[in-house]
Amino acid sequence: MPFQRFYDSTSPATLPPCVYLRSKAMYVTGEIKNPEHPDDASSQNCWCNLTQHVMGPDAKPANRLDCVAGRPCHREVR
């Protein structure tokens, strides 16, 4: 039987990310990878630069889909 990959249905990230969001990909390519690709939508390799942890200062996960405007710790990229 050939290998098959199944993705959870997630909506693509369309809002700009928080300036404090960091990703391993940023240090390799200089930017967060394509958020519309299922493998990159909520990368496990993200962390908050304020807390240096996978959780933000508001005790919520730091990832591309969640680190957007509306969180108290969010700052826009300028």
Helices and strands as residue ranges (DSSP letters): E 21-23, H 24-29, E 46-48
